[in-house]
Structure formats: C-alpha cells, structure tokens
C-alpha cells in the first residue's frame, strides 16, 4: 500500500519532469536523483521509527514504572 502511494506521488512529479524544458539526459538524471532521495527518506523514517520504539522500551517505560512505584500511596 505504501509503495503504491509513493509511486502515484512520484508519477505526478515524473510527468512534470517529462513536460519540462530539459534534455533527455537531464530528465533521466533528475528522475534517478528523485528516486534516490525517496529511498533515503524511507530509510530515515525507518530508522527514526525504530529509535522511537527503542527509546520507549529502554527509557520511558522504566521511568514511568519508577514514578508509579514512588508515587503509590502507603496503605
């Protein structure tokens, strides 16, 4: 599903490149750079999502547990 959405978004940009005043070589190069940038963005999103999950597991949950233990009223 995600790939389909990215392909449709990139297709509109590719169409605009096809209708621009550039040589065929420049168009191919621009498309290659655009695909490369898209892959880099995907990698960055994947890494940041993983770091967010790791931070949640390693730091946030233990801190919340500690706060919950300390803030429990004594009965």
Backbone torsions as a table, in degrees:
resi	resn	phi	psi	omega
1	UNK	NA	-47.3	-178.9
2	UNK	-61.8	-41.6	179.6
3	UNK	-62.1	-38.5	179.5
4	UNK	-63.4	-43.0	-179.8
5	UNK	-64.2	-44.0	179.3
6	UNK	-63.7	-40.8	-179.5
7	UNK	-63.4	-40.5	179.6
8	UNK	-68.6	-37.2	177.4
9	UNK	-66.2	-43.4	-179.6
10	UNK	-68.8	-32.5	-179.0
11	UNK	-60.7	-41.1	179.9
12	UNK	-65.5	-37.0	177.5
13	UNK	-69.4	-40.1	177.9
14	UNK	-62.6	-39.3	177.7
15	UNK	-61.8	-40.6	178.3
16	UNK	-65.9	-37.5	177.1
17	UNK	-65.0	-39.6	-179.7
18	UNK	-62.4	-30.4	-178.1
19	UNK	-94.3	5.4	-178.4
20	UNK	-86.1	167.9	179.5
21	UNK	-89.4	70.4	178.3
22	UNK	-133.5	158.1	176.6
23	UNK	-72.6	163.6	-179.6
24	UNK	-60.9	-37.8	179.0
25	UNK	-63.2	-44.5	178.9
26	UNK	-63.7	-38.6	178.2
27	UNK	-63.8	-45.3	178.9
28	UNK	-61.8	-41.4	179.6
29	UNK	-65.2	-42.8	179.0
30	UNK	-63.0	-41.5	178.6
31	UNK	-65.6	-40.4	179.0
32	UNK	-63.9	-42.9	177.9
33	UNK	-65.1	-37.9	178.8
34	UNK	-64.3	-44.4	176.9
35	UNK	-63.4	-39.9	179.0
36	UNK	-64.5	-42.6	178.1
37	UNK	-63.6	-39.1	178.5
38	UNK	-62.8	-41.2	178.4
39	UNK	-66.0	-39.0	178.2
40	UNK	-64.3	-42.6	178.6
41	UNK	-62.3	-43.2	177.4
42	UNK	-59.6	-42.9	179.1
43	UNK	-64.0	-43.2	178.7
44	UNK	-62.5	-44.0	178.2
45	UNK	-62.8	-40.3	179.6
46	UNK	-63.6	-44.7	-179.3
47	UNK	-66.5	-44.7	-178.5
48	UNK	-66.6	-35.8	176.0
49	UNK	-64.1	-42.9	177.5
50	UNK	-63.2	-42.1	178.0
51	UNK	-64.8	-37.2	178.2
52	UNK	-63.4	-44.6	178.4
53	UNK	-64.4	-41.8	179.3
54	UNK	-64.1	-43.2	178.1
55	UNK	-61.6	-41.3	178.1
56	UNK	-59.6	-45.2	-177.7
57	UNK	-71.7	-42.3	-171.2
58	UNK	-86.4	-35.2	-173.3
59	UNK	-110.9	-54.6	-169.6
60	UNK	-67.3	-48.9	-178.2
61	UNK	-61.9	-47.0	177.8
62	UNK	-61.6	-37.8	178.7
63	UNK	-64.8	-43.2	178.4
64	UNK	-62.9	-40.4	177.9
65	UNK	-62.9	-42.7	179.1
66	UNK	-62.9	-42.9	178.1
67	UNK	-64.0	-40.2	179.4
68	UNK	-64.5	-38.2	178.5
69	UNK	-66.8	-41.6	-177.5
70	UNK	-73.3	-35.6	-174.7
71	UNK	-88.1	0.2	176.5
72	UNK	-67.8	133.9	178.5
73	UNK	-71.6	144.0	179.3
74	UNK	-79.1	129.9	178.9
75	UNK	-110.3	NA	NA
